[in-house]
Amino acid sequence: MESQPRENQAIVILDFGSQYTQLIARRIREQNVFSVVLPCHASLDEIRRYTPAGIVLSGAPWSVYDKDAPPADKGLFDLGVPVLGICYGLQFMVHTLGGKVRPAEKREYGHAEIDVVAESPLFSGLEKRQPVWMSHGDVALLLPPGFELTAKTPHALAAIQNVNRNWFAVQFHPEVHHTRHGSAILRNFIFRICVARPAWTPQHFIDSTVEQIKRQVGNGRAICALSGGVDSSVAAVLVDRALRDNAGKSRLTCIFVNNGVLRKNEFEKVQKTLRDKVGLHLDAVDATDRFLGKLKGITDPEKKRKIIGNEFIKVFEREARRIEKAEGKVKWLVQGTLYPDVIESRSVRGPSQVIKSHHNVGGLPKKMKLKLIEPLKDLFKDEVRKIGRDLGLPEEILQRQPFPGPGLAVRILGEVTAERLALLRECDDVVVTEIKNAGLYTKIWQSFAVLLPVMSVGVMGDMRTYAYTCAVRAVSSEDGMTADWVGLPHDVLKRISTRIVNEVKGVNRVVYDVTSKPPGTIEWE
């Protein structure tokens, strides 16, 4: 008997450490079905909380026989929902359910062709021979009871299934674009097998989030850590909508802090846009001296992030006490935390490593009086922009490139000083201005300047100079999880370089960063 579509549902992805896990989540969300990535060792109770319509087991850089092979609760196979194993996920399924896995005689990496050899709802409507992307060194030698082979390559099995239990697995990666029918395979799993509903749209997210915030906050008051960027602005408008009464008065106060490491004229521009155009209740606080005092002598990037995170909270708590005297108790702090922030800071992805702390995740103090509201913490940047448009935010906010929470502090390598900040602000303004003049700003994920702690000899007007080096960075990305460096046109680079060395006294050399993520990160610190 066919299942009925579920109202509140998700496809839960258990991450064993694959570099492609986030792609799985994105491909599912592209079908307007919510997906969430949990560490492979997530408890069954945590999985159940998402009312899973199905479970996906990701790939991994491991063998199921490795001593440190990542674990998962075998009880997931008894939850009564369909399961799809991908690459290592297939091997984990075989190994766990009574089959055998062995090292492959011929490893398969890159392009391959599979032949579909049995009827399967996973391959419904697709051609029998199709190109896929492989990346594995182990193969299934013996299938568990109840499983059958559904696709193969000349060297190994490519897909298996136990139709009676709704368990399916593929040895290749349907989430990468090199697998021609990968999206169709995932659609078959989502809709034919899991019978999920394509109900996860921006408007659905807005409506459900507003209702959730109303229940969460009740009659309480909240403040929002507003930076003026896309994330915090969208979070602020969402919470503002939830906390406005029928008379139009909001129980949300947005706090915009000048932490001394903002870009040129940003403190004034953000206030004007978000007060006048968006209508948020905004209090601006200039805490430049406080932050720069704490950053004096600090060169370690993690210490910079944590100092800024701690000082932000202290400022917000101070402002909360001020607001309480006039308007009542403040219990909640709103932040524009995104999914990539959570992933990089908390290592939710199974055995993956923490890359860096974010001031709005890993940089928060352990003891904090305010409770957090993070309405965007399950979203990617492009999803936030779509939601912002449905909320009616102006394009000048939605099209802003990402800017790190610690601001220019992590774009100055070494100690953050007033002198270095002044130099970087001017360099950065040149980069952004020329990128906009070239019509490239909205086509690039991020473009900015970095001030290096490198002094070099130059010559200007027959005079010897000894000044700083500025690095220019421009990257393309879908969600910030991975990024490619952008080959800016030579005439644009020439204008940027010429203007910086001519207009920014103290910089005599400009270099261009041609590193992708990985192996680098987007920011230099």
C-alpha positions in Angstrom: 0.0 0.0 0.0 1.5 3.4 -1.0 2.3 5.9 1.7 0.5 9.2 1.9 2.6 12.4 1.6 3.6 13.9 4.9 3.0 17.5 6.0 5.9 18.2 8.3 8.8 16.3 7.0 12.5 16.3 6.0 15.0 14.1 4.3 17.7 13.5 6.9 21.2 13.1 5.7 23.6 11.4 8.0 27.1 12.6 7.2 30.0 10.2 7.4 32.5 12.9 6.4 32.1 13.2 2.6 33.2 16.3 0.8 29.9 16.1 -1.2 27.5 15.9 1.7 26.3 19.5 1.4 25.6 18.9 -2.3 23.2 16.2 -1.3 21.3 18.7 0.9 21.2 21.3 -1.8 20.0 18.9 -4.5 17.1 17.8 -2.3 16.2 21.4 -1.4 16.2 22.3 -5.0 13.1 20.0 -5.2 11.4 22.2 -2.5 11.8 19.4 0.1 13.6 20.3 3.3 16.8 18.4 4.0 19.0 18.5 7.1 22.5 17.3 7.6 23.2 15.5 10.9 26.4 13.8 12.1 26.4 10.1 11.3 26.4 9.4 15.1 23.2 11.3 15.6 20.8 9.6 18.0 17.6 8.0 16.8 15.6 10.6 18.9 17.4 13.4 17.1 16.6 11.9 13.7 12.9 11.4 14.7 12.6 15.1 15.7 12.8 16.0 12.0 9.9 13.6 11.1 12.0 12.0 8.4 10.3 11.0 5.1 13.6 9.3 4.2 17.2 9.0 5.3 20.3 9.4 3.1 23.7 7.9 4.2 26.5 10.0 2.7 29.9 9.0 1.4 33.1 9.0 3.5 36.9 8.9 3.1 36.9 5.6 5.0 36.6 1.9 4.7 33.9 0.2 6.8 36.7 -2.0 8.2 38.9 0.9 9.4 39.5 1.0 13.1 38.2 4.6 13.2 35.4 4.1 10.7 32.6 6.6 11.6 29.7 4.9 13.4 25.9 5.2 13.0 23.1 3.7 15.1 21.9 0.5 13.4 18.5 1.2 14.7 18.0 3.7 11.8 17.0 0.7 9.6 14.1 0.0 12.0 12.6 3.5 11.8 10.3 2.4 9.0 11.4 5.1 6.5 13.2 4.6 3.2 17.0 4.7 3.3 19.4 5.6 0.4 23.1 4.8 0.8 25.6 6.7 -1.3 29.1 5.3 -1.9 30.3 4.6 1.7 26.6 4.7 2.6 26.2 1.6 0.4 29.1 -0.2 2.0 27.9 0.7 5.5 24.5 -0.7 4.6 25.9 -3.9 3.2 28.3 -4.4 6.1 25.7 -3.6 8.8 22.9 -5.7 7.3 24.8 -8.9 6.9 26.7 -8.6 3.7 30.5 -8.4 3.0 32.7 -5.6 1.7 36.2 -5.9 0.4 38.9 -3.7 -1.2 38.3 -3.3 -4.9 40.7 -5.0 -7.3 40.4 -1.9 -9.5 39.5 1.3 -7.8 37.0 3.6 -9.6 37.6 7.4 -9.4 36.0 9.9 -11.8 33.9 9.2 -14.8 32.3 5.8 -15.3 29.3 4.2 -17.0 26.7 2.0 -15.3 24.3 -0.5 -16.8 20.9 -0.8 -15.1 20.2 -4.5 -15.0 16.9 -4.8 -13.0 13.7 -2.8 -12.5 14.1 -0.2 -9.8 12.0 2.8 -8.7 15.3 4.6 -8.3 16.0 4.4 -12.0 12.4 4.8 -13.2 12.1 6.6 -16.5 15.9 6.7 -17.0 18.1 5.2 -19.7 19.6 1.8 -19.1 23.2 3.0 -19.7 24.2 6.3 -18.1 27.4 8.2 -17.1 28.1 8.6 -13.4 30.8 9.9 -11.0 32.6 7.3 -8.9 35.0 7.7 -6.0 35.6 4.5 -4.1 38.2 1.9 -3.2 36.0 -0.7 -1.7 33.2 -2.8 -3.2 30.4 -5.0 -1.9 31.4 -8.7 -2.3 28.2 -10.3 -0.8 24.8 -8.7 -0.6 22.8 -8.8 2.6 19.7 -11.0 2.7 16.8 -9.6 0.7 18.9 -7.4 -1.6 19.3 -7.6 -5.3 21.7 -6.0 -7.8 20.1 -3.2 -9.9 23.1 -1.6 -11.7 26.8 -2.4 -12.3 30.0 -1.3 -14.0 32.5 -3.6 -15.7 34.4 -3.7 -12.4 31.8 -3.6 -9.6 28.2 -3.3 -8.6 26.8 0.2 -8.9 23.4 -0.1 -7.2 21.4 -2.4 -5.0 18.0 -2.5 -3.4 15.7 -4.3 -1.0 12.3 -3.1 -2.3 10.3 -4.8 0.5 12.1 -2.7 3.1 12.5 0.5 0.9 16.3 0.3 1.2 18.3 1.5 -1.8 22.0 2.2 -2.3 24.3 3.4 -5.1 28.1 3.2 -5.3 28.3 6.4 -7.4 27.5 10.0 -6.4 24.2 11.2 -7.8 24.6 14.6 -6.1 27.5 15.8 -8.4 26.8 17.2 -11.8 29.1 14.7 -13.5 26.4 12.1 -12.9 24.1 12.9 -15.8 20.8 11.8 -14.3 21.8 12.3 -10.6 19.1 14.8 -9.9 16.5 12.5 -11.5 17.7 9.6 -9.3 17.4 11.8 -6.2 13.9 12.9 -7.3 12.9 9.3 -7.7 14.0 8.6 -4.2 12.4 11.7 -2.8 9.0 11.5 -4.5 8.5 7.9 -5.7 10.0 6.1 -2.8 9.8 8.6 0.2 6.5 10.1 -1.1 7.7 13.5 0.1 5.7 16.7 -0.7 7.4 19.7 -2.4 6.1 22.1 0.2 9.4 23.7 1.4 9.1 27.1 -0.3 10.3 30.6 0.9 6.7 31.6 1.8 6.2 28.3 3.7 9.5 28.9 5.6 8.4 32.5 6.4 5.0 31.5 7.7 6.2 28.6 9.8 9.2 30.5 11.2 7.1 33.5 12.2 4.7 31.2 14.0 7.6 29.4 15.7 9.1 32.6 16.9 5.8 33.8 18.3 5.5 30.7 20.3 9.2 30.8 21.4 9.3 34.4 22.5 5.7 34.7 23.8 5.2 38.2 25.3 9.0 38.7 25.7 11.3 41.2 24.1 14.3 40.6 21.9 17.3 42.4 20.5 18.9 41.7 17.2 22.6 41.7 16.4 22.4 43.7 13.2 25.3 44.0 10.9 23.6 45.4 7.8 24.4 42.3 5.7 21.9 40.0 4.1 21.8 37.4 6.9 21.2 39.6 9.9 18.8 41.9 7.9 16.6 39.0 6.9 16.7 37.5 10.4 15.7 40.9 11.8 12.7 41.3 9.5 11.5 37.8 10.2 11.6 38.3 13.9 10.2 41.8 13.6 7.2 40.4 11.7 6.6 37.9 14.5 6.9 40.4 17.3 4.8 43.3 16.0 1.4 43.9 17.6 -1.7 44.9 15.8 -0.9 48.6 16.3 2.4 48.1 14.5 4.7 48.3 17.6 7.5 45.8 17.7 9.1 44.1 20.7 12.3 43.8 18.7 15.1 46.3 19.0 18.0 46.0 16.4 21.4 46.9 17.8 23.9 48.0 15.2 27.4 48.1 16.7 30.3 50.0 15.3 33.1 47.6 16.4 35.8 49.7 14.8 36.4 47.1 12.0 33.6 48.1 9.6 34.1 49.2 6.0 34.3 52.8 4.8 31.2 54.8 5.7 29.3 51.6 6.6 28.1 52.8 10.1 26.2 55.6 8.5 24.9 53.8 5.4 23.4 50.8 7.3 21.5 53.0 9.7 20.0 55.0 6.8 18.9 51.9 4.8 17.5 49.8 7.6 15.7 52.6 9.4 14.4 54.6 6.4 13.8 51.9 3.9 13.0 48.8 6.0 11.5 50.5 9.0 13.3 48.5 11.7 13.6 49.9 15.2 17.4 50.4 15.2 19.7 51.6 17.9 23.3 52.4 16.8 26.2 52.0 19.2 29.7 53.3 18.5 32.0 50.9 20.5 35.1 51.5 18.4 37.5 52.3 21.3 36.2 49.3 23.3 36.9 46.8 20.5 40.2 48.1 19.3 41.4 48.3 22.9 40.7 44.6 23.3 42.3 43.7 20.0 45.6 45.6 20.8 48.6 43.3 20.4 46.5 40.3 19.2 47.7 38.6 16.1 46.2 35.1 16.3 43.0 34.9 14.1 41.1 32.6 16.4 41.7 35.0 19.4 40.6 37.9 17.3 37.3 36.1 16.5 36.7 35.1 20.1 37.5 38.6 21.4 35.1 40.2 19.0 32.4 37.6 19.7 32.8 38.2 23.5 32.7 42.0 23.2 29.7 41.9 21.0 27.8 39.9 23.6 28.9 42.3 26.4 27.7 45.3 24.3 24.4 43.6 23.6 23.8 42.6 27.2 24.6 46.2 28.2 22.1 47.5 25.6 19.5 44.9 26.8 19.8 46.3 30.3 19.3 49.9 29.0 16.2 48.8 27.0 14.8 46.9 30.0 14.7 50.1 32.1 12.5 51.8 29.6 10.5 49.0 27.9 10.7 45.7 29.9 12.7 42.5 30.2 14.8 41.4 27.3 15.5 37.7 27.1 16.3 36.9 23.5 19.2 37.7 21.1 18.6 37.3 17.4 21.5 36.4 15.1 21.7 35.8 11.3 23.7 32.5 11.7 23.7 30.4 8.5 24.2 26.7 7.9 27.8 27.1 6.6 28.6 29.0 9.9 27.2 26.1 11.9 29.0 23.5 9.9 32.4 25.1 10.0 32.2 26.0 13.7 30.5 23.1 15.3 31.7 20.2 13.2 28.2 18.8 12.8 29.3 16.8 9.9 30.2 13.5 11.5 34.0 13.2 11.8 34.8 16.4 10.0 37.1 19.0 11.5 36.2 22.5 12.9 37.6 24.9 10.3 37.2 28.1 12.3 35.0 29.7 14.9 32.4 32.3 13.9 31.6 35.2 16.2 28.0 34.2 16.0 28.6 30.5 16.7 31.9 29.3 18.1 32.9 32.7 19.2 30.1 33.1 21.7 30.9 33.0 25.4 29.8 29.8 27.3 27.9 31.8 29.9 25.5 34.2 28.3 22.4 35.8 29.9 20.5 36.1 26.6 18.8 33.1 24.8 19.5 32.8 21.1 17.1 33.0 18.2 18.7 31.9 15.0 15.9 31.6 12.4 18.3 31.1 9.4 20.6 28.5 10.9 19.4 25.7 8.5 19.7 27.9 5.4 22.3 28.6 2.7 23.0 32.1 1.5 21.1 31.9 -1.8 18.1 30.5 0.1 18.2 33.5 2.5 18.2 35.9 -0.5 15.1 34.2 -1.9 13.4 34.6 1.5 14.5 38.2 1.7 12.8 38.9 -1.6 9.6 37.4 -0.4 9.8 39.6 2.7 10.2 42.7 0.5 13.7 43.7 1.4 15.4 46.1 -1.0 17.9 44.7 -3.5 20.7 46.9 -2.2 20.6 44.7 0.9 19.9 41.4 -0.7 22.7 41.8 -3.3 25.4 42.7 -0.7 28.3 40.4 -0.8 29.0 38.4 2.4 31.0 40.2 5.0 32.6 38.4 8.0 31.2 39.0 11.5 34.7 40.0 12.8 34.9 42.5 9.9 38.1 43.9 8.7 39.9 42.3 11.7 40.2 39.1 9.8 41.3 40.9 6.6 44.3 42.4 8.4 46.9 39.8 8.9 48.6 40.5 12.2 47.7 43.2 14.7 44.6 45.3 14.1 45.5 49.0 14.5 43.8 52.3 13.6 46.5 52.9 11.0 46.1 49.6 9.3 42.3 49.8 9.3 42.5 53.2 7.6 44.7 51.7 4.9 42.5 48.6 4.4 39.3 50.6 4.3 40.6 52.7 1.4 42.0 49.6 -0.5 38.7 47.7 0.0 36.7 50.7 -1.2 38.7 50.8 -4.4 38.2 47.0 -5.0 34.4 47.2 -4.4 34.0 50.4 -6.5 35.8 49.0 -9.5 34.1 45.6 -9.3 30.7 47.5 -9.3 31.8 49.8 -12.1 32.7 46.7 -14.2 29.2 45.3 -13.6 30.6 42.3 -11.8 29.5 42.8 -8.2 26.3 40.7 -8.3 28.1 38.0 -10.3 30.8 37.4 -7.8 30.2 35.8 -4.4 32.8 37.9 -2.6 35.4 40.5 -3.7 37.6 42.4 -1.2 41.0 43.5 -0.1 43.4 42.0 2.5 46.2 43.9 4.1 49.3 41.8 4.5 52.0 42.2 7.1 54.5 42.3 4.3 56.5 45.5 3.6 58.3 45.8 0.3 60.5 48.3 -1.6 58.9 50.3 -4.3 59.6 53.4 -6.3 57.3 56.4 -6.8 58.4 59.6 -8.5 62.1 58.5 -8.4 61.7 58.1 -4.7 62.2 54.9 -2.8 59.2 53.6 -0.8 58.8 50.9 1.8 55.2 50.2 2.3 52.5 47.5 2.8 51.2 44.9 0.3 47.5 44.6 -0.5 46.0 41.3 -1.7 42.9 41.3 -3.8 40.5 38.3 -3.5 37.5 37.5 -5.7 35.7 34.1 -5.5 32.6 32.5 -7.0 30.5 30.1 -4.9 26.9 28.8 -4.5 26.8 28.7 -0.7 30.3 29.5 0.7 31.0 25.8 1.5 33.3 25.6 -1.6 34.6 28.4 -3.8 36.6 29.0 -7.0 38.8 32.1 -7.5 37.5 34.4 -10.2 39.7 35.3 -13.2 38.9 39.1 -13.1 39.5 40.8 -16.5 43.0 42.2 -16.7 41.7 45.8 -17.3 39.7 45.6 -14.0 42.8 44.3 -12.1 44.9 47.0 -13.7 42.5 49.8 -12.6 42.3 48.3 -9.0 46.1 48.1 -8.8 46.7 51.5 -10.2 44.2 53.2 -8.0 45.4 51.5 -4.8 49.1 52.3 -5.2 48.3 55.9 -6.4 45.5 56.8 -3.9 46.3 54.8 -0.7 49.4 56.2 0.8 51.2 53.4 2.7 50.6 50.6 0.1 52.9 50.2 -2.9 52.2 46.6 -4.0 49.1 44.7 -5.1 48.9 41.0 -5.5 46.0 38.7 -6.6 44.9 35.6 -4.7 44.3 32.6 -7.0 43.5 30.0 -4.3 40.2 28.1 -4.3 38.3 26.7 -1.3 39.5 24.1 -0.5 42.5 24.1 0.0 42.2 27.7 1.3 39.2 29.4 3.0 37.5 32.4 1.5 38.7 34.8 4.2 42.4 34.8 4.9 41.8 34.4 8.7 
